[in-house]
Amino acid sequence: MDIRTPCSPTDRESLHAQLDRLADQYLDACSKCKVDLHGVEVEHQKVMVQIGEVLNEAGVRDAMSEEMVWHCPECSQFLGYHDTQEKCIILASGKAQLQEGRYRCSRCGKDYRPVRMLNDLEHTGYTLGAREKIVETATGIAFMPTSAAVRPPVVVSAKKVEKVVAEAAAWLRKEQEEGVKLFLGDRAVPGPLETGTPAWLVTQWQERPLPPGAVLTMSVDGGKIRGTAKDAQKKLEWFEGRAATFSITVGGKALPLKESGGKVYLAGKFTADETFDRMAATYAALPAAVRALPKALVADDGPWWGRAMEHFPDAVQVLDLYHAGEDLGKAARLCFREETGKPKLWRQQAREWLQEEGKQEALIAELRAALPEAVERLSAADYHEAELAIAYLERNAPRMRYKEFQEKGLPISSGMGESAVKQTVIGRCRQAGMMWREEHADDSLRLRGATLSHELPSLYRRHREACLAQAKKLNEGLELAARGGSLVPGANPMPDQCAHRAPARVLPESPG
């Protein structure tokens, strides 16, 4: 059986000579720069690109030169070498020519390219490492600047960036949906999650000894994104992107990452239900010590509280102090005459008053008492707005016990949630001149959240493991065959002409 390798190993003496020539050229160019250090930096960039290309070619060639024995995953017949095909590939370190072997099963006649399967190169010339680098860059800046930012060594067009981002987002979306299904089922029976469920996404949160008074603080907020569709007045419509975070706070302040062990960002074009479904699945993947902490949810008065009660019934719900102060000031503007000075005073003092024990009940009662007197001077719309503002404060009174919350070391401000929105929705999707299709915004926001959570490398690691597991179908059973056993009932043992060769390299075990 013919199991020739696609190419021979690199001639190392020739490689060393080539690198020596590049080093000499670099030093000769630097000597002409005299005392101009900028010139040295320019020459260094040039030579590093050249050295990278040389080493890439050598490394890829040597990787393809090691003898491998493959067998057909359909019938277990050993595959014979058919021919060598050349393909230009882009690695994270630059481009190179790949000489890969094509192998054919003599029994069923099928062709296989194990290198493409193992490295997920079936439909692209970009390695997983290069694609990860592209996505990491694209989670912070637009696709066109990304195309320029990764050069050199990765040469990529803006259109290709879009495709690579969509691919990675599809992997992440599938993981998130599977996680929600795993932990929440078909949602027929709502309720809190059981602790101790195996992790599905959060892999970078490290176990840390947490200080007394530590609280697992959750936040959720949203931000508007300009879309491509137009309304009846021919104006561009806006849609909402949402962001949620999990972090550790002590005394209401976020604990530094090196002390807390981690922080999670979730972002996307989610509905309120989808947001909390993903939060619930993510919570179940956190370390047990983190899940055992007291919990608090800090948010504005969005569509959160009922869903929070369903998924996190033991979490203390806190209405953001800033939003509560704004609504108190709005109600005062409508209920009191401006000449009394009360509207201005209430706007200035609202947040300070709300932090005084028992003060909020007195404030709400004063507003409620003043409302009948305001009916004569307010329009119907303003009167209705005043009623809504007071009802808002009454409805959220249990979430506004700020003095009590502070004494318990709980946060009273949604600064973390607003920061998450700025870093995800606003920072990525509201750059100058941006307009988004909703599915593209969702892709970018999900990956932005994964990057901020330091989960992007883990996403690509899991995909590599999946490729490795798939490629092992072409390789499994070789150790059994080498001992003279059959691969499957009726399968041929390893041919004699292969038995005298050095043992074929078997793919490493997948960490997963």
C-alpha positions as CSV (number, residue, x, y, z in Angstrom):
1,M,0.0,0.0,0.0
2,D,1.3,3.4,-1.0
3,I,1.3,5.8,2.0
4,R,3.8,8.4,0.6
5,T,3.9,11.8,2.3
6,P,2.9,14.9,0.4
7,C,6.4,16.4,0.7
8,S,9.8,15.9,2.2
9,P,11.1,17.7,5.3
10,T,12.7,21.1,5.1
11,D,16.4,21.2,4.4
12,R,17.5,22.9,7.6
13,E,20.9,24.0,6.4
14,S,19.3,25.8,3.5
15,L,16.7,27.3,5.9
16,H,19.5,28.5,8.3
17,A,21.4,30.1,5.3
18,Q,18.2,31.9,4.2
19,L,17.6,33.3,7.7
20,D,21.2,34.4,7.9
21,R,20.9,36.3,4.6
22,L,17.8,38.1,5.9
23,A,19.6,39.0,9.1
24,D,22.6,40.3,7.2
25,Q,20.3,42.4,4.9
26,Y,18.5,43.8,7.9
27,L,21.8,44.8,9.6
28,D,23.1,46.3,6.4
29,A,20.0,48.4,6.0
30,C,20.1,49.5,9.7
31,S,23.7,50.7,9.3
32,K,22.6,53.1,6.6
33,C,20.0,54.6,9.0
34,K,22.8,56.2,11.0
35,V,21.1,57.6,14.1
36,D,17.6,57.5,12.7
37,L,15.8,54.9,15.0
38,H,12.6,55.3,13.0
39,G,14.4,53.8,10.1
40,V,15.5,50.9,12.2
41,E,11.9,50.3,13.2
42,V,10.8,50.3,9.6
43,E,13.5,47.9,8.5
44,H,12.6,45.6,11.4
45,Q,9.0,45.4,10.3
46,K,10.0,44.5,6.8
47,V,12.4,41.8,7.8
48,M,10.0,40.3,10.3
49,V,7.4,39.8,7.6
50,Q,10.0,38.1,5.4
51,I,11.3,35.9,8.2
52,G,7.7,35.0,9.1
53,E,7.0,33.9,5.5
54,V,10.2,31.7,5.4
55,L,9.4,30.1,8.8
56,N,5.7,29.5,7.8
57,E,6.7,27.7,4.7
58,A,9.2,25.6,6.6
59,G,6.9,24.8,9.4
60,V,4.0,23.8,7.2
61,R,6.3,21.7,5.0
62,D,7.6,19.8,8.0
63,A,4.1,19.3,9.4
64,M,3.1,17.6,6.1
65,S,6.2,15.5,5.8
66,E,5.5,13.1,8.8
67,E,4.2,9.8,7.7
68,M,0.6,9.2,8.6
69,V,-1.6,6.1,8.1
70,W,-5.3,6.6,7.6
71,H,-8.2,4.3,7.1
72,C,-11.7,4.7,5.6
73,P,-14.3,5.6,8.2
74,E,-17.0,3.9,6.1
75,C,-15.4,0.4,5.6
76,S,-12.1,0.5,7.7
77,Q,-10.0,-0.2,4.6
78,F,-6.6,1.5,4.9
79,L,-6.4,4.5,2.6
80,G,-3.7,4.7,-0.1
81,Y,-2.0,7.9,-1.1
82,H,-3.5,9.2,-4.4
83,D,-1.8,12.5,-5.1
84,T,-0.6,15.8,-3.6
85,Q,-2.6,19.0,-3.9
86,E,-1.2,22.4,-3.3
87,K,-3.2,25.1,-1.6
88,C,-2.4,28.6,-0.4
89,I,-3.4,29.0,3.2
90,I,-3.4,32.0,5.6
91,L,-2.1,31.3,9.1
92,A,-2.3,33.6,12.1
93,S,1.4,34.2,11.4
94,G,1.1,34.8,7.6
95,K,0.5,32.9,4.4
96,A,2.2,29.7,3.2
97,Q,1.8,27.0,0.5
98,L,0.2,23.8,1.8
99,Q,1.1,20.6,0.1
100,E,-1.5,18.1,1.3
101,G,-2.1,14.5,0.5
102,R,-5.3,13.2,-1.0
103,Y,-6.0,9.6,0.0
104,R,-8.4,7.1,-1.6
105,C,-10.1,4.0,-0.3
106,S,-9.5,1.0,-2.7
107,R,-12.7,-0.7,-1.5
108,C,-15.3,2.0,-1.7
109,G,-13.5,4.5,-3.9
110,K,-14.0,7.5,-1.7
111,D,-11.4,10.3,-1.5
112,Y,-10.3,11.9,1.8
113,R,-8.2,14.9,2.7
114,P,-7.4,14.4,6.4
115,V,-5.5,17.6,6.7
116,R,-8.4,19.7,5.7
117,M,-10.8,17.8,8.0
118,L,-8.4,18.1,11.0
119,N,-7.8,21.8,10.4
120,D,-11.3,22.8,9.2
121,L,-10.0,23.9,5.8
122,E,-12.6,22.2,3.7
123,H,-14.2,25.5,2.5
124,T,-11.7,28.1,3.4
125,G,-8.0,28.9,3.1
126,Y,-7.8,30.5,6.5
127,T,-6.7,28.4,9.5
128,L,-8.6,28.4,12.7
129,G,-5.8,30.5,14.3
130,A,-6.1,33.1,11.5
131,R,-9.9,33.2,11.8
132,E,-9.7,33.6,15.6
133,K,-7.3,36.6,15.1
134,I,-9.8,38.1,12.6
135,V,-12.8,37.7,14.9
136,E,-10.9,39.1,17.9
137,T,-10.0,42.2,16.0
138,A,-13.5,42.5,14.5
139,T,-15.2,42.5,17.9
140,G,-13.7,45.9,18.6
141,I,-13.8,47.7,15.2
142,A,-15.8,47.6,12.0
143,F,-15.1,45.1,9.3
144,M,-13.3,47.4,6.9
145,P,-10.8,48.7,9.6
146,T,-10.4,45.0,10.7
147,S,-9.3,44.1,7.2
148,A,-6.5,46.7,7.4
149,A,-5.7,46.1,11.1
150,V,-4.7,42.4,10.7
151,R,-2.3,43.1,7.9
152,P,0.4,41.9,8.0
153,P,0.5,39.0,8.4
154,V,-3.2,38.0,7.8
155,V,-4.4,39.3,4.4
156,V,-8.2,39.5,4.5
157,S,-11.0,41.5,2.8
158,A,-13.9,43.2,4.6
159,K,-16.3,40.7,3.0
160,K,-14.2,37.8,4.3
161,V,-14.2,39.3,7.8
162,E,-18.0,39.4,7.7
163,K,-18.1,35.7,6.7
164,V,-15.6,34.7,9.4
165,V,-17.5,36.6,12.1
166,A,-20.8,35.0,11.0
167,E,-19.2,31.6,11.2
168,A,-17.9,32.1,14.8
169,A,-21.2,33.7,15.9
170,A,-23.1,30.6,14.6
171,W,-20.9,28.4,16.7
172,L,-21.5,30.6,19.8
173,R,-25.2,30.9,19.1
174,K,-25.5,27.1,18.8
175,E,-23.7,26.6,22.1
176,Q,-25.9,29.2,23.9
177,E,-29.1,27.7,22.5
178,E,-28.0,24.2,23.5
179,G,-27.1,25.5,26.9
180,V,-30.5,27.0,27.4
181,K,-32.2,23.8,26.2
182,L,-30.0,21.7,28.5
183,F,-30.7,23.8,31.6
184,L,-34.2,25.0,31.0
185,G,-35.7,22.3,28.8
186,D,-38.8,23.3,26.9
187,R,-39.7,26.0,29.5
188,A,-42.9,24.1,30.2
189,V,-42.1,24.1,33.9
190,P,-40.6,27.5,34.9
191,G,-38.5,27.8,38.1
192,P,-35.0,28.2,39.5
193,L,-32.2,26.1,38.3
194,E,-30.6,23.4,40.3
195,T,-27.0,24.1,41.3
196,G,-24.1,21.9,40.3
197,T,-25.1,21.6,36.7
198,P,-22.0,20.9,34.4
199,A,-20.5,24.0,32.8
200,W,-21.3,24.6,29.1
201,L,-19.8,28.0,28.3
202,V,-18.0,29.8,31.1
203,T,-14.5,28.3,31.1
204,Q,-12.3,31.2,32.1
205,W,-13.8,32.0,35.5
206,Q,-11.1,30.9,38.0
207,E,-11.7,29.7,41.5
208,R,-10.6,32.4,44.0
209,P,-10.9,32.7,47.8
210,L,-13.5,35.5,48.0
211,P,-13.5,38.1,50.8
212,P,-16.3,38.4,53.4
213,G,-19.3,40.4,52.1
214,A,-18.8,39.3,48.5
215,V,-22.0,39.4,46.4
216,L,-22.7,38.0,42.9
217,T,-24.1,41.1,41.2
218,M,-26.1,40.7,38.0
219,S,-27.0,43.6,35.8
220,V,-29.0,44.0,32.6
221,D,-29.6,47.0,30.4
222,G,-30.2,47.9,26.8
223,G,-29.1,50.3,24.1
224,K,-30.5,51.4,20.8
225,I,-28.8,50.4,17.5
226,R,-29.5,52.2,14.1
227,G,-31.0,49.7,11.6
228,T,-31.2,49.7,7.8
229,A,-35.0,49.7,7.6
230,K,-36.9,52.9,7.3
231,D,-40.2,53.9,8.8
232,A,-43.2,55.7,7.2
233,Q,-41.4,59.0,7.4
234,K,-38.4,57.5,5.6
235,K,-36.3,57.7,8.7
236,L,-34.0,54.9,9.8
237,E,-35.5,52.7,12.5
238,W,-33.7,51.8,15.6
239,F,-33.7,48.5,17.4
240,E,-32.5,47.4,20.8
241,G,-29.4,45.4,21.8
242,R,-29.1,44.1,25.3
243,A,-26.2,43.4,27.6
244,A,-26.0,41.5,30.9
245,T,-23.1,41.0,33.3
246,F,-22.1,38.7,36.2
247,S,-19.5,40.2,38.5
248,I,-18.4,40.0,42.1
249,T,-18.9,43.1,44.3
250,V,-17.8,43.9,47.8
251,G,-19.5,46.9,49.6
252,G,-21.3,47.7,46.4
253,K,-18.0,48.1,44.4
254,A,-16.8,45.7,41.7
255,L,-13.9,43.4,42.9
256,P,-10.8,43.5,40.6
257,L,-10.7,40.7,38.1
258,K,-7.6,39.1,39.5
259,E,-9.3,38.9,42.9
260,S,-12.8,37.9,41.7
261,G,-11.6,35.2,39.3
262,G,-13.8,36.3,36.4
263,K,-16.6,38.4,34.9
264,V,-19.1,37.5,32.3
265,Y,-20.7,39.6,29.6
266,L,-23.7,38.5,27.6
267,A,-24.7,40.6,24.6
268,G,-27.0,40.3,21.6
269,K,-30.2,41.3,20.0
270,F,-32.2,39.5,22.7
271,T,-35.7,39.7,23.9
272,A,-36.1,40.0,27.7
273,D,-37.0,36.3,27.9
274,E,-33.9,35.3,25.8
275,T,-31.7,37.6,28.0
276,F,-32.8,35.9,31.2
277,D,-32.7,32.4,29.7
278,R,-29.1,32.9,28.7
279,M,-28.3,34.5,32.1
280,A,-29.8,31.4,33.8
281,A,-27.8,29.0,31.8
282,T,-24.6,31.0,32.3
283,Y,-25.3,31.2,36.1
284,A,-25.4,27.4,36.2
285,A,-22.0,27.2,34.6
286,L,-20.3,29.5,37.2
287,P,-18.1,27.9,39.9
288,A,-20.1,26.5,42.9
289,A,-18.5,29.0,45.3
290,V,-19.7,31.9,43.2
291,R,-23.2,30.5,42.9
292,A,-23.3,30.1,46.7
293,L,-22.8,33.9,47.2
294,P,-25.7,36.2,48.0
295,K,-27.1,37.6,44.7
296,A,-28.4,41.0,43.7
297,L,-29.9,42.1,40.4
298,V,-29.5,45.9,39.6
299,A,-31.4,47.3,36.7
300,D,-33.6,50.1,35.6
301,D,-37.4,49.6,35.4
302,G,-37.3,47.5,32.3
303,P,-39.1,44.2,31.6
304,W,-36.8,42.4,34.0
305,W,-38.4,41.9,37.4
306,G,-40.8,39.1,36.7
307,R,-38.2,37.1,34.8
308,A,-35.7,37.7,37.5
309,M,-38.1,36.3,40.1
310,E,-38.6,33.2,37.9
311,H,-34.9,32.5,37.3
312,F,-33.3,34.0,40.4
313,P,-35.9,34.1,43.2
314,D,-33.4,34.5,46.0
315,A,-31.7,37.6,44.3
316,V,-32.3,41.0,45.9
317,Q,-33.8,43.2,43.3
318,V,-32.4,46.8,43.3
319,L,-33.8,49.6,41.2
320,D,-30.9,51.8,40.0
321,L,-30.6,54.8,42.2
322,Y,-30.0,57.2,39.3
323,H,-33.1,56.2,37.4
324,A,-35.2,56.4,40.7
325,G,-33.9,59.9,41.2
326,E,-34.8,60.9,37.7
327,D,-38.4,59.7,38.1
328,L,-38.7,61.4,41.5
329,G,-37.6,64.7,39.9
330,K,-40.0,64.2,36.9
331,A,-43.0,63.6,39.3
332,A,-42.0,66.7,41.3
333,R,-41.9,68.8,38.2
334,L,-45.5,67.8,37.3
335,C,-47.0,67.8,40.8
336,F,-45.6,71.1,42.2
337,R,-45.6,74.6,40.8
338,E,-42.2,75.8,39.6
339,E,-42.5,79.1,41.6
340,T,-42.5,77.1,44.9
341,G,-38.9,76.0,44.2
342,K,-39.8,72.4,45.0
343,P,-39.3,70.9,41.5
344,K,-35.7,72.3,41.4
345,L,-35.0,71.2,45.0
346,W,-36.3,67.7,44.4
347,R,-34.3,67.3,41.2
348,Q,-31.1,68.3,43.1
349,Q,-31.7,66.3,46.3
350,A,-33.6,63.3,45.0
351,R,-30.8,60.7,45.1
352,E,-29.5,61.9,48.5
353,W,-33.1,61.8,50.0
354,L,-33.6,58.3,48.7
355,Q,-30.6,57.0,50.6
356,E,-32.2,58.2,53.9
357,E,-34.0,55.5,55.8
358,G,-37.8,55.9,55.5
359,K,-37.6,59.0,53.4
360,Q,-38.9,57.5,50.2
361,E,-42.3,56.7,51.7
362,A,-42.7,60.3,52.8
363,L,-41.7,61.6,49.4
364,I,-44.2,59.4,47.6
365,A,-47.0,60.3,50.0
366,E,-46.3,64.1,49.4
367,L,-46.5,63.6,45.7
368,R,-49.7,61.6,45.9
369,A,-51.2,64.3,48.1
370,A,-50.2,67.1,45.7
371,L,-51.6,65.4,42.6
372,P,-55.3,66.4,43.0
373,E,-54.2,70.0,43.3
374,A,-52.3,69.8,40.0
375,V,-55.3,68.6,38.0
376,E,-56.4,72.1,37.2
377,R,-53.2,73.4,35.7
378,L,-52.0,70.2,33.9
379,S,-53.1,69.0,30.6
380,A,-54.7,65.5,30.4
381,A,-51.4,64.1,29.0
382,D,-49.3,65.7,31.7
383,Y,-51.7,64.5,34.4
384,H,-51.5,61.0,33.1
385,E,-47.7,61.2,33.0
386,A,-47.7,62.4,36.6
387,E,-49.9,59.4,37.7
388,L,-47.6,57.0,35.9
389,A,-44.5,58.5,37.6
390,I,-46.0,58.2,41.0
391,A,-47.3,54.6,40.3
392,Y,-43.7,53.8,39.1
393,L,-42.3,54.9,42.4
394,E,-44.9,53.1,44.4
395,R,-44.5,49.9,42.4
396,N,-40.7,49.9,42.9
397,A,-40.7,50.9,46.5
398,P,-39.4,47.5,47.7
399,R,-36.5,47.9,45.2
400,M,-35.6,51.3,46.6
401,R,-34.5,50.5,50.1
402,Y,-31.1,52.0,49.5
403,K,-30.1,52.6,53.1
404,E,-30.8,48.9,53.9
405,F,-29.1,47.7,50.7
406,Q,-25.9,49.7,51.6
407,E,-25.8,48.4,55.1
408,K,-25.9,44.8,53.6
409,G,-23.1,45.7,51.2
410,L,-25.2,45.5,48.1
411,P,-24.8,47.8,45.1
412,I,-27.4,50.5,44.5
413,S,-26.3,51.7,41.1
414,S,-26.5,50.1,37.7
415,G,-23.1,51.5,36.7
416,M,-21.9,48.0,35.8
417,G,-24.9,47.5,33.5
418,E,-24.5,50.8,31.8
419,S,-20.8,50.2,31.4
420,A,-21.6,46.8,29.8
421,V,-23.9,48.5,27.3
422,K,-21.2,51.1,26.5
423,Q,-18.6,48.4,26.0
424,T,-20.9,46.2,23.8
425,V,-23.9,47.9,22.2
426,I,-22.6,51.4,22.0
427,G,-18.9,50.7,21.7
428,R,-19.3,48.1,18.9
429,C,-22.6,49.0,17.1
430,R,-22.8,52.8,17.4
431,Q,-19.6,53.9,15.9
432,A,-19.7,56.8,13.4
433,G,-22.0,56.2,10.5
434,M,-22.9,52.6,11.4
435,M,-26.2,51.0,10.2
436,W,-26.9,47.4,11.0
437,R,-29.0,44.5,9.8
438,E,-30.3,42.9,12.9
439,E,-28.7,39.5,12.4
440,H,-25.3,41.1,11.8
441,A,-25.6,43.2,14.9
442,D,-26.5,40.1,16.9
443,D,-23.4,38.3,15.5
444,S,-21.1,41.1,16.5
445,L,-22.6,41.7,20.0
446,R,-22.5,38.0,20.9
447,L,-18.8,37.8,19.9
448,R,-18.1,41.1,21.7
449,G,-19.5,39.6,24.9
450,A,-17.4,36.5,24.4
451,T,-14.2,38.6,23.9
452,L,-14.9,40.7,27.0
453,S,-15.5,37.5,29.0
454,H,-12.2,36.1,27.7
455,E,-14.2,33.2,26.2
456,L,-13.3,33.6,22.5
457,P,-10.1,31.4,22.7
458,S,-12.2,28.7,24.5
459,L,-14.8,28.9,21.7
460,Y,-12.1,28.2,19.1
461,R,-10.5,25.5,21.3
462,R,-13.8,23.7,21.5
463,H,-14.2,23.9,17.7
464,R,-10.7,22.5,17.2
465,E,-11.5,19.6,19.5
466,A,-14.6,18.9,17.4
467,C,-12.5,18.9,14.2
468,L,-10.0,16.6,16.0
469,A,-12.7,14.2,17.0
470,Q,-14.0,14.1,13.4
471,A,-10.5,13.5,12.0
472,K,-10.0,10.6,14.4
473,K,-12.6,8.7,12.5
474,L,-9.9,8.3,9.8
475,N,-7.3,7.2,12.4
476,E,-9.1,5.2,15.2
477,G,-8.2,1.6,15.7
478,L,-4.6,1.8,14.5
479,E,-3.2,0.6,17.8
480,L,-5.5,-2.4,17.7
481,A,-4.6,-3.2,14.1
482,A,-0.9,-2.9,14.9
483,R,-1.4,-5.7,17.5
484,G,-3.0,-7.9,14.8
485,G,-6.6,-7.3,15.8
486,S,-9.3,-6.3,13.3
487,L,-10.6,-2.8,13.3
488,V,-14.3,-3.8,12.9
489,P,-15.8,-7.2,12.2
490,G,-14.8,-8.2,8.7
491,A,-12.2,-5.5,8.3
492,N,-8.8,-6.1,6.9
493,P,-5.8,-6.0,9.3
494,M,-2.9,-3.6,8.6
495,P,-1.3,-4.7,5.3
496,D,2.1,-6.4,5.6
497,Q,3.8,-3.8,3.5
498,C,3.0,-1.3,6.2
499,A,3.9,-3.4,9.2
500,H,7.7,-3.1,8.7
501,R,7.5,0.7,8.7
502,A,8.0,2.8,11.8
503,P,4.7,3.0,13.8
504,A,2.4,5.5,12.3
505,R,1.7,8.6,14.3
506,V,-1.7,8.5,15.9
507,L,-3.7,11.7,16.5
508,P,-3.5,12.9,20.1
509,E,-6.4,12.4,22.4
510,S,-8.8,15.2,22.4
511,P,-8.8,17.1,25.8
512,G,-12.6,17.0,25.6
